[in-house]
Amino acid sequence: MVQIRLASFPRGLPAPIRPREAASIPGREAPSLPASLPAARRWMRLPWQRSPGISRRPATVARAAECCSGGISASLHPSAAPPAPRWEPARRAMRRLRPGPASPTAHLHPSMMALRRRLLRLLLLLLPLLRYRVLAVELTSVNTHPVVQEFQRADLSCIISSTKTPSPRIEWKKIVGKDTTYVYYDNKMQGDWGTRAQLQGRTSLVIHNVTRADKGIYRCEVVAPEDVNIGAEININLTVHVKPVAPKCRVPPSVPVGKSATLHCQEKEGFPEPTYSWYRNADSLPADSRSNPKFQNSSFTVNSKTGTLVFTEVHKGDTGRYYCIATNNVGSAKCEEQQMEVYDLNIAGIIGGVLVVVAVLSLITVGICCAYRKGFFVNNKQNGNSYKTPTKPDGVNYIRTDEEGDFRHKSSFVI
């Protein structure tokens, strides 16, 4: 009689396969039982264990456990069966080691259970911080980047989400670069804000008739002395869109055929910066004349960002009335129409005019030269005032008398 040790196995697993059960399979004989754990593992990989009708798991595992672990004694005789009461202590021990089927964590992997324990510890550590946040004043806003059009109303949202102080102190400031000015302070509006701004609800700010000068960053500050964190603030970035005004256009009045020409359009008031489009005789000009068959006889390009219309070479068909329109997401504006004429160059007339001018200049030069040679430009008259006294030689004195005319010669030579 061969005695082996039967191992306890988890609750709910089927009973181990007996040798007589294996022997009942047609064409199969009961194998010899392994005597050690390595032998049991090899025994589990035997081909007969993969035969139809015999389950490899969990019956095979239980069979190997029967052979290699200590526990309850049983006989391998076909008629012998292990006493039922002896299984109960092992089953009760397995219940203590593993959660039952009704446990909510019975299906979780041990690593998942460890992760849940870590999260529970983290939650316990964060409880003091959560309590601190509940006791601190907090601010929120519906829109921290409002965008409005000029001359309309702007709503700057500032909401107290939590506080213990029944009447906290509210302040609004406008920040432009390094300069900070008060908008609402000491429970009243400051400066010119008093006529066009007011508080809405408890802390929100409303500005009426907004102008482009109102854009900037507005800060809402709340002081709650009864809270753990007594102060909180939130910034609201206000953007004001401005409709463009009539742009300034520069159109050359006349351009000769074959020459280049540039038309300018500029607008500096609109925000955001507008885009530009050019028109000739009420027809919209494309960005490139080559993209539209209607303008195939022209050669120009339009820059919608800078507002320039450039003709690389003008033609007679480019004559017309030109104007520009500046557009942004608020509106558009148009400049006055201006006429541009394209004329042909008369080469023969230009050459003839040059020859005539050269001939006239030549005749004038020849006449001046002839007149100079004939003495027309020399003055031979001499009057008393213009008479020059001749130089007197050495030893000669000239004495002026009234009786002898202008001069009288007196000899005073010494030999």
C-alpha positions as CSV (number, residue, x, y, z in Angstrom):
1,M,0.0,0.0,0.0
2,V,1.5,3.3,-1.1
3,Q,0.8,6.3,1.1
4,I,0.9,10.0,-0.2
5,R,0.2,13.4,1.3
6,L,-2.9,15.3,0.0
7,A,-2.6,19.1,-0.1
8,S,-5.4,21.5,0.7
9,F,-6.7,23.4,-2.3
10,P,-8.8,26.5,-2.6
11,R,-12.5,26.6,-2.0
12,G,-14.6,26.0,-5.0
13,L,-12.0,23.9,-7.0
14,P,-13.1,20.5,-8.3
15,A,-11.9,17.4,-6.5
16,P,-8.6,16.0,-7.7
17,I,-8.5,13.3,-10.4
18,R,-8.1,9.8,-8.9
19,P,-6.0,7.1,-10.6
20,R,-9.1,5.1,-11.2
21,E,-10.7,8.0,-13.0
22,A,-7.8,8.3,-15.3
23,A,-7.9,4.5,-15.8
24,S,-11.5,4.7,-16.8
25,I,-10.6,6.7,-19.9
26,P,-10.6,4.3,-22.9
27,G,-7.1,3.5,-24.1
28,R,-5.4,5.1,-21.1
29,E,-3.7,3.7,-18.1
30,A,-3.2,5.3,-14.8
31,P,0.4,6.8,-14.7
32,S,2.7,6.4,-11.8
33,L,2.6,9.2,-9.3
34,P,5.6,11.5,-8.9
35,A,7.6,11.5,-5.7
36,S,8.9,15.1,-5.7
37,L,7.9,18.7,-6.7
38,P,10.1,18.7,-9.9
39,A,8.7,15.3,-10.8
40,A,5.2,16.6,-10.3
41,R,5.9,19.5,-12.6
42,R,7.2,17.2,-15.3
43,W,4.2,14.9,-14.6
44,M,1.9,17.9,-15.3
45,R,3.5,18.3,-18.8
46,L,2.9,14.7,-19.8
47,P,0.9,14.2,-23.0
48,W,-1.9,12.2,-21.3
49,Q,-2.7,15.2,-19.2
50,R,-3.7,17.1,-22.4
51,S,-5.9,14.3,-23.6
52,P,-9.6,15.0,-24.1
53,G,-11.8,14.4,-21.1
54,I,-9.1,15.3,-18.5
55,S,-8.9,18.9,-17.3
56,R,-5.4,20.2,-16.8
57,R,-6.4,23.0,-14.5
58,P,-7.3,23.0,-11.7
59,A,-7.5,19.2,-11.4
60,T,-3.9,18.7,-12.5
61,V,-2.6,21.3,-10.0
62,A,-4.6,19.7,-7.3
63,R,-3.3,16.2,-8.3
64,A,0.3,17.5,-8.1
65,A,-0.4,19.1,-4.8
66,E,-1.7,15.7,-3.6
67,C,1.6,14.1,-4.4
68,C,4.0,16.7,-3.1
69,S,2.6,18.6,-0.1
70,G,1.9,17.5,3.4
71,G,-1.6,17.3,4.8
72,I,-4.1,14.6,4.8
73,S,-3.3,10.9,4.2
74,A,-5.2,8.9,1.7
75,S,-5.0,5.5,0.0
76,L,-4.6,5.1,-3.7
77,H,-6.7,2.0,-3.7
78,P,-9.6,2.5,-6.1
79,S,-12.1,1.8,-3.4
80,A,-10.5,4.0,-0.8
81,A,-11.6,7.6,-0.5
82,P,-10.3,10.3,1.9
83,P,-12.4,10.9,4.9
84,A,-14.6,13.9,4.2
85,P,-14.3,15.5,7.7
86,R,-10.5,15.8,7.3
87,W,-10.8,18.2,4.4
88,E,-12.6,20.9,6.5
89,P,-9.6,22.2,8.5
90,A,-7.7,22.9,5.2
91,R,-10.7,24.6,3.7
92,R,-11.2,26.8,6.7
93,A,-7.5,27.8,6.6
94,M,-7.8,28.7,2.9
95,R,-10.9,30.9,3.7
96,R,-8.8,32.8,6.2
97,L,-6.0,33.4,3.7
98,R,-8.2,34.4,0.7
99,P,-11.2,36.7,0.6
100,G,-14.4,35.0,0.0
101,P,-16.5,35.4,-3.2
102,A,-18.7,38.0,-1.6
103,S,-15.8,40.3,-0.8
104,P,-15.6,43.4,-3.1
105,T,-11.9,43.0,-3.5
106,A,-11.9,39.3,-4.2
107,H,-11.3,39.9,-8.0
108,L,-8.5,42.4,-7.5
109,H,-4.9,41.6,-8.2
110,P,-2.5,42.1,-5.2
111,S,-0.8,45.0,-7.0
112,M,-4.1,46.7,-7.4
113,M,-4.9,46.3,-3.8
114,A,-1.5,47.8,-2.9
115,L,-2.2,50.7,-5.1
116,R,-5.5,51.3,-3.4
117,R,-3.8,51.3,0.0
118,R,-1.3,53.9,-1.3
119,L,-4.1,56.2,-2.6
120,L,-5.8,55.9,0.8
121,R,-2.7,57.0,2.6
122,L,-2.3,59.9,0.1
123,L,-5.8,61.0,0.7
124,L,-5.2,61.0,4.4
125,L,-2.2,63.3,3.9
126,L,-4.2,65.7,1.7
127,L,-7.1,66.1,4.2
128,P,-5.4,69.0,6.1
129,L,-4.7,70.8,2.8
130,L,-8.3,70.3,1.7
131,R,-9.5,71.8,5.0
132,Y,-7.2,74.7,4.5
133,R,-8.6,75.4,1.0
134,V,-12.1,75.3,2.3
135,L,-11.3,78.0,4.9
136,A,-9.5,80.3,2.3
137,V,-11.1,82.9,0.2
138,E,-11.2,81.9,-3.5
139,L,-12.0,83.9,-6.7
140,T,-13.2,82.6,-10.1
141,S,-14.3,84.3,-13.3
142,V,-16.7,83.5,-16.1
143,N,-14.3,85.0,-18.7
144,T,-10.8,86.2,-18.0
145,H,-10.2,87.5,-21.6
146,P,-13.3,89.4,-22.6
147,V,-13.4,91.0,-26.0
148,V,-15.7,93.9,-26.8
149,Q,-16.2,96.5,-29.5
150,E,-15.6,100.2,-29.0
151,F,-18.5,102.2,-27.5
152,Q,-20.1,99.1,-26.1
153,R,-20.4,97.6,-22.6
154,A,-17.7,95.4,-21.0
155,D,-18.5,92.9,-18.2
156,L,-15.5,92.0,-16.0
157,S,-16.5,88.9,-14.1
158,C,-15.1,88.4,-10.5
159,I,-16.9,85.8,-8.3
160,I,-16.1,84.8,-4.7
161,S,-16.5,81.1,-4.7
162,S,-15.7,80.5,-1.0
163,T,-15.2,82.7,2.1
164,K,-16.1,82.8,5.8
165,T,-16.0,86.6,5.9
166,P,-19.5,88.1,5.5
167,S,-18.4,91.4,4.1
168,P,-14.9,91.2,2.5
169,R,-13.2,94.3,1.1
170,I,-13.3,94.6,-2.7
171,E,-10.8,96.6,-4.9
172,W,-10.4,96.9,-8.6
173,K,-7.2,98.2,-10.3
174,K,-6.1,98.8,-13.9
175,I,-2.5,97.8,-14.8
176,V,-0.8,99.3,-17.9
177,G,2.8,98.4,-18.0
178,K,4.4,99.4,-14.7
179,D,1.6,101.9,-13.9
180,T,-1.3,100.9,-11.6
181,T,-4.4,103.0,-11.1
182,Y,-7.4,102.5,-8.8
183,V,-10.8,101.9,-10.5
184,Y,-12.8,100.9,-7.4
185,Y,-11.5,101.7,-3.9
186,D,-13.0,102.4,-0.5
187,N,-16.5,101.3,-1.7
188,K,-16.6,103.9,-4.5
189,M,-15.4,104.4,-8.1
190,Q,-12.3,106.6,-8.6
191,G,-11.7,109.4,-11.1
192,D,-13.7,109.4,-14.4
193,W,-14.8,105.8,-13.7
194,G,-17.5,107.1,-11.5
195,T,-19.6,108.2,-14.5
196,R,-19.3,105.1,-16.6
197,A,-18.4,102.1,-14.4
198,Q,-20.2,100.3,-11.5
199,L,-20.1,97.1,-9.5
200,Q,-22.5,94.4,-10.5
201,G,-23.6,91.9,-7.9
202,R,-21.0,91.6,-5.2
203,T,-17.6,92.0,-7.0
204,S,-18.0,92.1,-10.8
205,L,-17.2,95.3,-12.7
206,V,-19.2,96.8,-15.6
207,I,-17.8,99.5,-17.9
208,H,-20.1,101.4,-20.2
209,N,-19.2,103.1,-23.4
210,V,-15.8,101.4,-23.7
211,T,-13.1,103.2,-25.6
212,R,-9.8,102.0,-27.1
213,A,-8.0,103.6,-24.1
214,D,-9.8,101.2,-21.7
215,K,-8.0,98.1,-23.0
216,G,-5.6,96.5,-20.5
217,I,-5.4,94.2,-17.4
218,Y,-7.8,94.7,-14.6
219,R,-7.1,93.1,-11.2
220,C,-9.9,92.1,-8.8
221,E,-8.6,91.9,-5.2
222,V,-10.6,90.6,-2.2
223,V,-9.5,90.8,1.4
224,A,-11.3,88.5,3.9
225,P,-9.9,88.9,7.4
226,E,-11.8,86.0,8.9
227,D,-10.4,83.4,6.5
228,V,-7.2,81.5,6.9
229,N,-5.9,82.9,3.6
230,I,-7.1,86.5,4.0
231,G,-6.4,87.7,0.4
232,A,-7.1,86.6,-3.2
233,E,-6.8,88.2,-6.6
234,I,-7.6,87.5,-10.2
235,N,-6.6,89.3,-13.4
236,I,-9.0,90.1,-16.3
237,N,-7.4,91.0,-19.7
238,L,-9.8,93.4,-21.5
239,T,-9.4,93.7,-25.3
240,V,-11.3,96.5,-27.2
241,H,-11.8,96.1,-31.0
242,V,-11.9,99.3,-33.0
243,K,-13.5,99.8,-36.4
244,P,-11.2,101.2,-39.1
245,V,-11.5,104.8,-40.3
246,A,-11.1,106.0,-43.9
247,P,-7.6,105.0,-45.1
248,K,-5.2,107.3,-46.9
249,C,-4.6,106.4,-50.5
250,R,-1.9,107.6,-52.8
251,V,-2.4,107.1,-56.5
252,P,-0.1,108.6,-59.2
253,P,-2.2,110.8,-61.6
254,S,-0.4,109.7,-64.7
255,V,2.1,107.0,-65.7
256,P,3.7,106.4,-69.1
257,V,3.2,103.0,-70.8
258,G,5.7,100.4,-69.9
259,K,6.8,102.0,-66.6
260,S,6.2,100.6,-63.1
261,A,3.8,102.2,-60.6
262,T,3.0,101.7,-56.9
263,L,-0.3,102.6,-55.2
264,H,-0.4,102.9,-51.4
265,C,-3.2,102.5,-48.8
266,Q,-2.8,102.8,-45.1
267,E,-5.0,102.9,-42.0
268,K,-3.7,103.3,-38.4
269,E,-6.8,103.5,-36.1
270,G,-8.4,100.0,-36.5
271,F,-7.8,97.2,-34.1
272,P,-7.0,94.4,-34.8
273,E,-5.0,95.6,-37.8
274,P,-7.1,95.6,-40.9
275,T,-6.5,93.9,-44.3
276,Y,-6.6,95.8,-47.5
277,S,-8.2,95.3,-50.9
278,W,-8.0,97.4,-54.1
279,Y,-10.7,98.2,-56.6
280,R,-10.5,99.6,-60.1
281,N,-13.7,101.0,-61.6
282,A,-15.7,99.1,-58.8
283,D,-14.0,95.8,-59.8
284,S,-12.1,94.0,-57.1
285,L,-8.5,93.3,-58.0
286,P,-7.1,89.8,-57.2
287,A,-3.9,89.3,-55.2
288,D,-2.1,88.4,-58.5
289,S,-3.3,89.5,-62.0
290,R,-2.2,86.1,-63.4
291,S,-4.8,84.3,-61.3
292,N,-7.8,85.9,-63.0
293,P,-8.2,85.8,-66.8
294,K,-10.1,89.1,-66.7
295,F,-6.8,90.9,-65.8
296,Q,-4.5,88.8,-68.1
297,N,-3.4,92.0,-69.9
298,S,-2.2,93.6,-66.7
299,S,0.8,92.7,-64.5
300,F,0.2,93.7,-60.8
301,T,0.2,92.2,-57.3
302,V,-1.8,93.3,-54.2
303,N,-0.4,92.9,-50.7
304,S,-3.3,92.7,-48.3
305,K,-1.2,93.3,-45.2
306,T,0.7,96.4,-46.3
307,G,-2.0,97.8,-48.6
308,T,0.3,98.3,-51.7
309,L,-0.7,97.7,-55.3
310,V,2.4,97.3,-57.5
311,F,2.4,97.4,-61.3
312,T,5.5,96.0,-62.8
313,E,4.6,97.4,-66.2
314,V,1.5,99.5,-66.8
315,H,-0.6,99.2,-69.9
316,K,-3.3,101.4,-71.5
317,G,-5.9,99.1,-70.0
318,D,-4.8,100.0,-66.5
319,T,-6.3,103.5,-66.8
320,G,-9.2,104.0,-64.4
321,R,-10.4,105.1,-61.0
322,Y,-8.8,103.3,-58.0
323,Y,-9.8,103.1,-54.4
324,C,-8.9,100.9,-51.4
325,I,-11.0,99.3,-48.6
326,A,-9.6,98.5,-45.1
327,T,-11.5,95.7,-43.2
328,N,-11.2,94.0,-39.8
329,N,-13.7,91.9,-37.7
330,V,-15.5,95.0,-36.5
331,G,-16.1,96.8,-39.8
332,S,-14.6,98.4,-43.0
333,A,-13.8,101.8,-44.4
334,K,-13.1,103.1,-47.9
335,C,-10.8,105.9,-49.2
336,E,-11.8,108.3,-52.0
337,E,-11.5,107.3,-55.6
338,Q,-8.5,108.7,-57.5
339,Q,-7.9,108.7,-61.3
340,M,-4.7,107.2,-62.8
341,E,-4.0,107.9,-66.5
342,V,-1.7,105.8,-68.6
343,Y,-0.3,107.6,-71.7
344,D,1.9,106.7,-74.6
345,L,5.3,108.2,-75.1
346,N,5.8,110.2,-78.5
347,I,9.4,109.4,-79.2
348,A,9.5,111.5,-82.4
349,G,8.1,114.5,-80.7
350,I,10.5,114.2,-77.9
351,I,13.5,114.0,-80.3
352,G,12.2,117.0,-82.3
353,G,11.8,119.1,-79.2
354,V,15.3,118.3,-78.1
355,L,16.7,119.3,-81.5
356,V,14.8,122.6,-81.5
357,V,16.1,123.4,-78.0
358,V,19.7,122.6,-79.1
359,A,19.3,124.8,-82.3
360,V,18.0,127.8,-80.3
361,L,20.8,127.5,-77.8
362,S,23.4,127.4,-80.7
363,L,22.0,130.5,-82.4
364,I,22.1,132.5,-79.1
365,T,25.7,131.5,-78.5
366,V,26.8,132.5,-82.1
367,G,25.0,135.9,-81.8
368,I,26.7,136.7,-78.5
369,C,30.1,135.9,-80.0
370,C,29.6,138.1,-83.1
371,A,28.4,141.0,-81.0
372,Y,31.4,140.8,-78.8
373,R,33.8,140.8,-81.7
374,K,32.2,143.9,-83.2
375,G,32.6,145.8,-80.0
376,F,29.0,146.1,-79.0
377,F,30.0,145.1,-75.4
378,V,33.0,147.7,-75.2
379,N,32.3,151.3,-73.7
380,N,34.7,154.0,-75.3
381,K,33.3,157.2,-73.7
382,Q,35.3,158.9,-70.9
383,N,34.1,161.7,-68.7
384,G,35.9,164.0,-66.3
385,N,35.4,161.8,-63.4
386,S,36.6,158.7,-65.2
387,Y,39.9,160.3,-66.5
388,K,42.9,158.6,-65.0
389,T,45.9,160.8,-64.1
390,P,49.0,159.5,-65.9
391,T,51.9,158.4,-63.8
392,K,54.5,161.2,-63.4
393,P,58.1,160.4,-64.2
394,D,60.9,161.1,-61.8
395,G,61.7,164.8,-61.5
396,V,58.5,166.1,-63.1
397,N,55.9,167.9,-61.0
398,Y,52.4,168.6,-62.2
399,I,50.6,171.7,-60.8
400,R,47.0,172.2,-61.3
401,T,45.8,175.9,-61.9
402,D,42.6,177.4,-62.9
403,E,44.0,179.5,-65.8
404,E,45.9,176.7,-67.6
405,G,43.3,174.1,-67.6
406,D,43.5,171.0,-65.8
407,F,47.3,170.6,-65.6
408,R,50.5,172.5,-66.2
409,H,53.8,170.9,-66.8
410,K,56.8,172.4,-64.9
411,S,60.3,171.2,-65.6
412,S,62.6,170.8,-62.6
413,F,65.4,168.6,-64.0
414,V,68.8,168.8,-62.5
415,I,71.6,167.9,-64.8
